[in-house]
Amino acid sequence: MRTIKNTIYALLAGTMVLSSCGKDFLTLEPQQNTEVSVAIRDLQGMRAALNGLYSTLQSASYYGRTASILPDLMSDNAQIAVSNSNRYLAQDQYVTASNDAQVSGLWNNLYVVVANANLLIEKGEALQLPVADTAEQRYLLGEAYALRALAYFDLARFFSQPYNYTADASHLGAPIVLRSSTTKEGVLSPSRNTVKQTYDQVIADLQTAIVKLNRRTSTTVRARFNQYGAKALLSRVYLYTGEWEKVIPLCNDVLAAGASAYSLIPASTLLGDFLKQNNPEVIFEVANTATDYNTTDALGYFYDQAGYGDMLATAGLYNSYTATDVRRGFITRGRRGSDNPAHIVGKYTRKPEENVKLIRLAEVYLNRAEAYAQLGEWENAVDDANVTIARADSDPASLLPNTLTGEPLIEAVLAERRKELAFEGQRLFDLTRYKKSFGKIRRGGATINVTYPMNKAILPIPLREMDANRGLTGQQNPGYF
């Protein structure tokens, strides 16, 4: 396992394998040892480097599985089946250790994204290209900034307490590394920055991305960041920082593109069309193809009963849907071995061409609804929340009443987020940023009472990182060693 220092140096010391789609793009061999500038010296090199960045998101240690699973598994949405493949048992039981392989894999992949985004930004901005190429150069750099922002956002969410844990967000966040070095001596052992500094970096990167992506935005390929994806992600970030007034204009911009670029899938086809690549509701997704599919390590394999089928929904989540809510169809009440009843999740299958959804139009409505509710614009909040409710539930009685205000309205929006975004990697963070305690159902049906603030609701800094990086001395998350 690589540490931050080793990851950044290893990625910079060797020649990059420039492939447009293979997962071996960032498999760097130290013995090759040529200058990195040879790899990124023109648009072709920038394109290949960016493809490599996107391929890292596919890893089973990132959005290909772990980052998509843990926020639901460690919340009140999911549990591991009694009969299972021995994956994510520690997280299901809240006994994660600092040498946990799943945690180490996630940390490593996040810093692979950071290191390679740094490299692409540094080398790409320094290129002197013909005028005809500068528009694409700018756009590619915008995507790199957005991907670096996503990685740092995930580092903050998984490895730090929520933004409002301290009044000024001065608690420990991620080690921020923004520049590369081609020598071991040039890479320092970084300490952890504060959570505020981490979020400030995420926001700055997304703001830069939005500017650079503005002129050539394409909405036809949903597996690449465009300005709407960057704005939608930034709206989510501002929910986490509680800057409600900044959420609304970003959501307005994305929703204004809806008529021509994005639209909600109708209830009649939602269960089938959700899984389709480039479906009209997706703003950003992680692509999978038959040639780069994770096979038995894939997200769908972990859910699908024809695969491992380890991940089950909780009865609480299943019962939160009314009988008329089409989204209940993503969960089947049945039997799985000694789990009887078992709430079997059908939101993913083992088909290689299924993309992992990271940002959808429905979330943008709910982001704006939450911001409106927090700002006291009750009617607007109700209207936005009812967009996703009406799309999914045919019973008018399920709609939020126009008279709903205050804390009950905020709770109703959070409940709708739970139903709409289930198994899309957000539930735990929605609970912790609202400082909520909850009952976590573990394998076998026992309940773990997760009381905010819970040390084990965030992940440990990997043990090898702590041992190798002197800058992290004394900076392990509480409750871990």
C-alpha positions as CSV (number, residue, x, y, z in Angstrom):
1,M,0.0,0.0,0.0
2,R,1.3,3.4,-0.9
3,T,1.4,6.4,1.4
4,I,0.6,9.9,0.2
5,K,4.3,10.6,-0.3
6,N,5.0,7.4,-2.1
7,T,1.8,7.7,-4.3
8,I,2.7,11.2,-5.4
9,Y,6.3,10.4,-6.1
10,A,5.7,7.1,-7.8
11,L,3.2,8.7,-10.1
12,L,5.6,11.4,-11.1
13,A,8.9,9.5,-11.3
14,G,7.9,7.1,-14.1
15,T,6.6,7.3,-17.6
16,M,2.8,7.4,-17.8
17,V,1.2,4.7,-19.9
18,L,-1.1,6.8,-22.1
19,S,-4.1,4.7,-23.0
20,S,-7.5,6.1,-23.8
21,C,-9.6,3.6,-21.9
22,G,-7.6,0.9,-20.1
23,K,-7.3,0.7,-16.3
24,D,-3.5,0.4,-16.6
25,F,-3.2,4.0,-17.5
26,L,-1.6,4.9,-14.2
27,T,0.4,1.8,-13.7
28,L,3.7,3.4,-13.4
29,E,6.9,1.4,-13.4
30,P,9.7,3.1,-11.4
31,Q,12.4,1.6,-13.6
32,Q,11.1,3.6,-16.6
33,N,12.1,6.8,-14.8
34,T,11.7,9.4,-17.6
35,E,10.5,13.0,-17.3
36,V,6.9,13.5,-16.7
37,S,6.8,16.4,-19.0
38,V,7.3,14.0,-21.9
39,A,3.9,12.4,-21.1
40,I,1.9,15.7,-21.0
41,R,3.3,17.8,-23.7
42,D,0.3,18.3,-26.1
43,L,-3.4,17.9,-26.2
44,Q,-3.1,14.2,-26.9
45,G,-1.2,13.8,-23.6
46,M,-3.7,15.9,-21.7
47,R,-6.6,13.9,-23.1
48,A,-4.9,10.6,-22.1
49,A,-4.0,11.9,-18.7
50,L,-7.6,12.9,-18.1
51,N,-8.9,9.6,-19.3
52,G,-6.7,8.0,-16.7
53,L,-8.1,10.2,-14.0
54,Y,-11.7,9.1,-14.8
55,S,-10.6,5.5,-14.9
56,T,-9.4,5.8,-11.3
57,L,-13.0,6.5,-10.3
58,Q,-14.0,3.1,-11.6
59,S,-11.8,1.3,-9.1
60,A,-13.6,-1.1,-6.7
61,S,-11.7,0.8,-4.0
62,Y,-13.4,4.1,-5.1
63,Y,-16.8,4.6,-6.8
64,G,-16.6,1.2,-8.4
65,R,-17.7,-0.1,-5.0
66,T,-16.4,1.1,-1.7
67,A,-17.3,4.8,-1.8
68,S,-20.7,3.9,-3.2
69,I,-21.4,1.3,-0.5
70,L,-20.1,2.7,2.8
71,P,-22.4,5.7,3.3
72,D,-25.5,3.5,3.0
73,L,-24.0,0.5,4.9
74,M,-22.8,2.6,7.8
75,S,-26.2,4.4,8.1
76,D,-29.7,3.2,8.7
77,N,-30.2,2.2,5.0
78,A,-28.4,-1.1,4.7
79,Q,-26.9,-4.2,6.3
80,I,-24.8,-7.1,5.3
81,A,-26.6,-10.4,4.8
82,V,-25.9,-13.2,7.3
83,S,-24.5,-15.4,4.5
84,N,-21.9,-13.2,2.9
85,S,-18.5,-13.0,1.1
86,N,-16.8,-11.4,4.2
87,R,-16.6,-8.0,2.6
88,Y,-17.3,-4.8,4.6
89,L,-18.1,-6.7,7.8
90,A,-16.1,-4.3,9.9
91,Q,-18.0,-1.3,8.6
92,D,-21.3,-3.2,9.1
93,Q,-20.5,-3.8,12.7
94,Y,-18.7,-0.5,13.4
95,V,-15.5,-2.1,14.3
96,T,-13.2,-0.8,11.6
97,A,-9.5,-0.9,12.4
98,S,-6.8,1.4,11.0
99,N,-5.3,-1.5,9.1
100,D,-8.6,-2.3,7.3
101,A,-7.9,-3.1,3.6
102,Q,-11.1,-1.4,2.3
103,V,-10.2,1.8,4.1
104,S,-6.6,1.7,2.8
105,G,-7.8,1.1,-0.7
106,L,-10.2,4.1,-0.6
107,W,-7.6,6.4,0.9
108,N,-5.0,5.3,-1.7
109,N,-7.3,5.8,-4.7
110,L,-8.4,9.3,-3.5
111,Y,-4.7,10.4,-3.4
112,V,-4.1,8.8,-6.8
113,V,-6.8,11.1,-8.2
114,V,-5.2,14.0,-6.3
115,A,-1.7,13.3,-7.4
116,N,-2.6,12.9,-11.1
117,A,-4.9,15.9,-11.1
118,N,-2.0,17.9,-9.7
119,L,0.2,16.6,-12.4
120,L,-2.3,17.4,-15.2
121,I,-3.0,20.8,-13.9
122,E,0.6,21.7,-13.4
123,K,1.9,20.4,-16.7
124,G,-1.3,21.3,-18.7
125,E,-1.3,24.9,-17.6
126,A,2.3,25.3,-18.5
127,L,1.8,24.1,-22.1
128,Q,2.1,26.7,-24.8
129,L,-0.4,25.5,-27.4
130,P,-1.6,27.0,-30.7
131,V,-4.6,29.3,-30.3
132,A,-6.8,26.8,-32.0
133,D,-6.1,24.3,-29.1
134,T,-6.4,26.6,-26.1
135,A,-10.2,26.2,-25.8
136,E,-9.9,22.4,-25.4
137,Q,-6.8,22.9,-23.1
138,R,-8.9,25.1,-20.9
139,Y,-11.8,22.6,-20.8
140,L,-9.6,19.6,-20.0
141,L,-8.1,21.6,-17.1
142,G,-11.6,22.4,-15.9
143,E,-12.3,18.7,-15.7
144,A,-9.1,18.0,-13.8
145,Y,-10.0,20.7,-11.2
146,A,-13.5,19.2,-10.8
147,L,-12.0,15.7,-10.3
148,R,-9.5,17.0,-7.7
149,A,-12.4,18.8,-5.9
150,L,-14.4,15.5,-5.8
151,A,-11.4,13.6,-4.3
152,Y,-10.8,16.2,-1.6
153,F,-14.6,16.4,-0.9
154,D,-14.6,12.6,-0.4
155,L,-11.5,12.7,1.8
156,A,-13.3,15.2,4.0
157,R,-16.5,13.3,4.1
158,F,-15.0,9.8,4.8
159,F,-12.1,10.7,7.0
160,S,-13.2,13.8,9.0
161,Q,-16.1,14.8,11.2
162,P,-18.7,17.0,9.4
163,Y,-18.1,20.6,8.7
164,N,-20.2,21.8,11.6
165,Y,-18.5,19.5,14.2
166,T,-16.7,22.6,15.5
167,A,-18.0,26.1,15.2
168,D,-15.3,27.3,12.9
169,A,-14.5,23.9,11.2
170,S,-11.1,23.9,12.7
171,H,-11.0,20.2,13.4
172,L,-8.8,17.9,11.4
173,G,-9.4,17.5,7.6
174,A,-7.4,16.1,4.8
175,P,-3.7,16.7,4.1
176,I,-3.8,19.1,1.1
177,V,-1.2,18.5,-1.5
178,L,-1.5,20.8,-4.6
179,R,1.9,20.5,-6.3
180,S,3.9,17.6,-7.7
181,S,7.6,16.9,-7.6
182,T,9.7,14.6,-9.7
183,T,12.2,14.0,-6.9
184,K,11.7,12.2,-3.6
185,E,13.2,15.2,-1.8
186,G,10.6,17.5,-3.3
187,V,7.6,15.7,-1.8
188,L,7.1,16.5,1.9
189,S,5.3,14.5,4.5
190,P,2.1,16.5,4.7
191,S,0.1,17.1,7.9
192,R,-3.6,17.3,8.0
193,N,-5.2,20.6,7.2
194,T,-8.4,21.7,8.9
195,V,-11.8,20.8,7.6
196,K,-12.4,24.4,6.7
197,Q,-9.2,24.5,4.7
198,T,-10.2,21.3,3.0
199,Y,-13.6,22.6,2.0
200,D,-12.1,25.9,0.9
201,Q,-9.9,24.0,-1.5
202,V,-12.9,22.0,-2.8
203,I,-14.9,25.1,-3.4
204,A,-11.9,26.9,-5.0
205,D,-11.3,24.0,-7.4
206,L,-15.0,23.8,-8.3
207,Q,-15.2,27.5,-8.9
208,T,-12.2,27.3,-11.2
209,A,-13.7,24.3,-12.9
210,I,-16.9,26.1,-13.6
211,V,-15.1,29.0,-15.2
212,K,-12.9,26.8,-17.4
213,L,-15.8,24.5,-18.4
214,N,-18.2,27.3,-19.3
215,R,-17.5,27.8,-23.0
216,R,-17.5,24.3,-24.4
217,T,-20.0,22.5,-22.2
218,S,-21.3,19.3,-23.6
219,T,-24.2,17.4,-22.0
220,T,-24.2,14.4,-24.3
221,V,-21.6,12.4,-22.4
222,R,-22.6,12.0,-18.8
223,A,-19.4,10.3,-17.7
224,R,-17.4,13.5,-18.0
225,F,-17.6,16.6,-15.8
226,N,-19.2,19.7,-17.5
227,Q,-20.1,23.0,-16.0
228,Y,-23.5,21.7,-14.8
229,G,-21.9,18.7,-13.0
230,A,-19.4,21.1,-11.3
231,K,-22.3,23.4,-10.3
232,A,-24.4,20.6,-9.0
233,L,-21.5,19.2,-7.0
234,L,-20.7,22.6,-5.6
235,S,-24.4,23.0,-4.6
236,R,-24.0,19.8,-2.6
237,V,-20.8,21.1,-1.0
238,Y,-22.5,24.3,0.1
239,L,-25.2,22.1,1.8
240,Y,-22.4,20.5,3.8
241,T,-21.0,23.9,4.8
242,G,-24.4,25.4,5.6
243,E,-24.1,28.2,3.1
244,W,-27.7,27.9,2.0
245,E,-27.9,31.1,0.0
246,K,-25.1,29.9,-2.3
247,V,-26.9,26.7,-3.1
248,I,-29.9,28.2,-4.9
249,P,-28.3,30.0,-7.8
250,L,-26.2,27.0,-8.6
251,C,-29.3,24.8,-8.7
252,N,-31.1,27.4,-10.7
253,D,-28.4,27.3,-13.4
254,V,-28.5,23.5,-13.6
255,L,-32.3,23.3,-13.7
256,A,-32.5,26.0,-16.3
257,A,-30.6,23.6,-18.6
258,G,-33.1,20.9,-17.8
259,A,-35.5,21.5,-20.8
260,S,-32.7,20.9,-23.3
261,A,-30.2,18.8,-21.4
262,Y,-31.7,16.9,-18.4
263,S,-35.1,15.5,-17.4
264,L,-36.5,13.3,-14.7
265,I,-37.2,9.7,-15.8
266,P,-41.0,9.1,-15.6
267,A,-42.3,6.7,-13.0
268,S,-43.5,4.3,-15.6
269,T,-39.9,3.6,-16.8
270,L,-37.8,4.6,-13.7
271,L,-37.0,1.1,-12.5
272,G,-35.5,0.0,-15.9
273,D,-34.2,3.3,-17.2
274,F,-32.3,4.2,-14.0
275,L,-29.6,1.6,-14.9
276,K,-29.1,2.9,-18.5
277,Q,-26.0,4.7,-19.4
278,N,-26.4,8.4,-20.3
279,N,-30.0,8.4,-19.2
280,P,-31.6,11.9,-19.3
281,E,-31.6,12.3,-15.5
282,V,-27.9,11.8,-15.0
283,I,-25.6,14.8,-14.7
284,F,-22.5,12.9,-13.8
285,E,-21.8,9.2,-13.6
286,V,-18.8,6.8,-13.5
287,A,-18.6,4.8,-16.8
288,N,-18.2,1.1,-17.1
289,T,-17.7,-0.9,-20.3
290,A,-17.4,-4.6,-21.0
291,T,-13.6,-4.2,-21.3
292,D,-13.0,-2.4,-18.0
293,Y,-15.7,-3.8,-15.8
294,N,-14.7,-4.8,-12.3
295,T,-16.4,-8.2,-12.7
296,T,-16.7,-9.9,-9.3
297,D,-15.5,-6.7,-7.6
298,A,-18.1,-4.5,-9.2
299,L,-20.8,-2.6,-7.3
300,G,-23.6,-4.5,-9.0
301,Y,-22.1,-7.9,-8.2
302,F,-22.1,-6.9,-4.5
303,Y,-25.9,-6.2,-4.6
304,D,-27.2,-8.7,-7.2
305,Q,-28.4,-12.0,-5.8
306,A,-26.9,-13.7,-8.8
307,G,-23.5,-12.4,-7.6
308,Y,-22.5,-12.0,-3.9
309,G,-25.9,-10.3,-3.0
310,D,-24.3,-9.3,0.3
311,M,-25.9,-5.8,0.6
312,L,-29.5,-5.8,1.9
313,A,-31.8,-2.8,2.6
314,T,-33.1,-2.4,6.1
315,A,-36.8,-2.8,6.9
316,G,-36.8,0.8,8.0
317,L,-35.9,2.0,4.6
318,Y,-38.3,-0.3,2.8
319,N,-41.1,0.8,5.0
320,S,-40.4,4.5,4.4
321,Y,-41.9,4.0,0.9
322,T,-45.6,4.0,0.5
323,A,-47.2,1.1,-1.5
324,T,-47.8,3.6,-4.4
325,D,-44.2,4.8,-4.5
326,V,-42.5,3.2,-7.6
327,R,-39.1,3.5,-5.9
328,R,-40.1,0.7,-3.5
329,G,-39.7,-1.5,-6.6
330,F,-35.9,-1.1,-6.2
331,I,-36.3,-3.3,-3.1
332,T,-37.8,-6.8,-3.1
333,R,-39.1,-8.3,0.2
334,G,-38.2,-12.0,0.1
335,R,-35.8,-14.5,1.7
336,R,-32.1,-14.9,1.5
337,G,-30.9,-17.8,3.6
338,S,-31.5,-17.1,7.3
339,D,-32.4,-13.5,6.5
340,N,-36.2,-13.8,6.4
341,P,-37.5,-11.4,5.5
342,A,-34.7,-10.1,3.4
343,H,-35.0,-6.7,1.7
344,I,-33.1,-7.4,-1.5
345,V,-31.8,-4.4,-3.4
346,G,-32.4,-4.3,-7.2
347,K,-31.0,-0.9,-8.0
348,Y,-27.9,-2.4,-9.6
349,T,-27.2,-5.6,-11.5
350,R,-24.1,-7.5,-12.7
351,K,-24.3,-6.1,-16.3
352,P,-20.9,-4.6,-17.2
353,E,-22.4,-1.6,-19.0
354,E,-24.1,-0.1,-16.0
355,N,-22.7,3.2,-14.9
356,V,-22.5,4.3,-11.3
357,K,-24.7,7.4,-10.7
358,L,-23.0,10.2,-8.8
359,I,-25.1,13.3,-9.5
360,R,-28.7,13.2,-10.8
361,L,-31.2,15.9,-11.6
362,A,-33.5,14.7,-8.7
363,E,-30.7,15.6,-6.3
364,V,-30.5,19.1,-7.6
365,Y,-34.2,19.7,-6.8
366,L,-33.7,18.3,-3.4
367,N,-30.5,20.4,-2.8
368,R,-32.5,23.5,-3.6
369,A,-35.5,22.3,-1.5
370,E,-33.2,21.9,1.5
371,A,-31.6,25.3,1.0
372,Y,-35.1,27.0,0.6
373,A,-36.3,25.3,3.8
374,Q,-33.3,26.4,5.8
375,L,-33.8,30.0,4.5
376,G,-37.5,30.0,5.5
377,E,-38.8,30.0,1.9
378,W,-41.3,27.4,2.8
379,E,-43.4,27.3,-0.3
380,N,-40.4,27.0,-2.6
381,A,-39.0,24.2,-0.6
382,V,-42.3,22.3,-0.7
383,D,-42.6,22.8,-4.4
384,D,-39.1,21.4,-5.1
385,A,-39.5,18.4,-2.8
386,N,-42.8,17.6,-4.4
387,V,-41.2,17.4,-7.8
388,T,-39.4,14.2,-6.9
389,I,-42.3,12.9,-4.8
390,A,-44.8,13.4,-7.6
391,R,-42.5,11.8,-10.1
392,A,-42.3,8.6,-8.0
393,D,-45.6,8.4,-6.0
394,S,-49.0,8.3,-7.8
395,D,-50.9,9.1,-4.6
396,P,-51.5,12.8,-4.2
397,A,-51.7,12.3,-0.4
398,S,-48.0,11.6,-0.5
399,L,-47.2,15.2,-1.5
400,L,-46.0,17.6,1.2
401,P,-48.7,20.1,2.1
402,N,-48.2,23.7,1.3
403,T,-48.7,24.6,5.0
404,L,-45.6,22.6,6.1
405,T,-42.9,24.9,7.6
406,G,-39.9,25.1,9.9
407,E,-38.2,22.0,11.3
408,P,-41.0,19.6,10.2
409,L,-40.3,20.7,6.6
410,I,-36.6,20.3,6.9
411,E,-37.2,16.8,8.3
412,A,-39.5,16.0,5.4
413,V,-36.9,17.1,2.8
414,L,-34.3,14.9,4.5
415,A,-36.7,12.0,4.5
416,E,-37.3,12.5,0.7
417,R,-33.5,12.6,0.2
418,R,-33.3,9.2,1.9
419,K,-35.9,7.7,-0.4
420,E,-34.7,9.3,-3.6
421,L,-30.9,8.9,-3.1
422,A,-30.9,5.4,-1.4
423,F,-27.8,3.3,-2.3
424,E,-26.2,6.3,-4.1
425,G,-23.6,7.0,-1.3
426,Q,-25.1,9.9,0.6
427,R,-27.2,8.8,3.6
428,L,-24.5,8.7,6.3
429,F,-23.4,12.2,5.4
430,D,-26.9,13.6,5.5
431,L,-27.3,12.1,9.0
432,T,-23.9,13.3,10.4
433,R,-24.1,16.9,8.9
434,Y,-27.4,17.2,10.8
435,K,-25.8,15.8,13.9
436,K,-28.4,13.0,14.0
437,S,-28.1,9.8,16.1
438,F,-29.6,6.7,14.5
439,G,-29.9,2.9,14.8
440,K,-27.6,1.0,12.5
441,I,-28.9,-2.5,11.8
442,R,-26.0,-4.9,11.5
443,R,-25.7,-8.4,10.1
444,G,-28.1,-10.7,11.9
445,G,-30.5,-7.9,12.8
446,A,-28.9,-6.5,16.0
447,T,-29.1,-2.7,16.3
448,I,-26.0,-0.5,17.0
449,N,-26.9,2.8,18.5
450,V,-24.9,5.4,16.6
451,T,-24.9,8.5,18.8
452,Y,-23.6,11.8,17.4
453,P,-20.7,12.5,17.5
454,M,-19.6,8.9,16.9
455,N,-15.9,8.4,16.4
456,K,-16.4,5.3,14.3
457,A,-18.8,7.0,11.9
458,I,-15.7,8.3,10.1
459,L,-12.9,6.1,8.9
460,P,-9.4,5.9,10.3
461,I,-6.3,7.3,8.6
462,P,-4.7,4.0,7.3
463,L,-2.1,2.6,9.7
464,R,0.6,2.5,7.1
465,E,0.1,6.1,6.3
466,M,0.4,7.0,10.0
467,D,3.6,5.0,10.4
468,A,5.3,6.3,7.2
469,N,4.2,10.0,7.3
470,R,5.8,11.9,10.2
471,G,3.6,14.9,9.4
472,L,0.6,12.9,10.7
473,T,2.1,12.2,14.1
474,G,-0.7,12.6,16.7
475,Q,-3.3,13.3,14.0
476,Q,-5.1,9.9,13.9
477,N,-8.9,10.1,14.2
478,P,-10.1,9.6,17.8
479,G,-11.0,6.0,18.6
480,Y,-8.4,4.5,16.3
481,F,-4.8,3.6,16.8
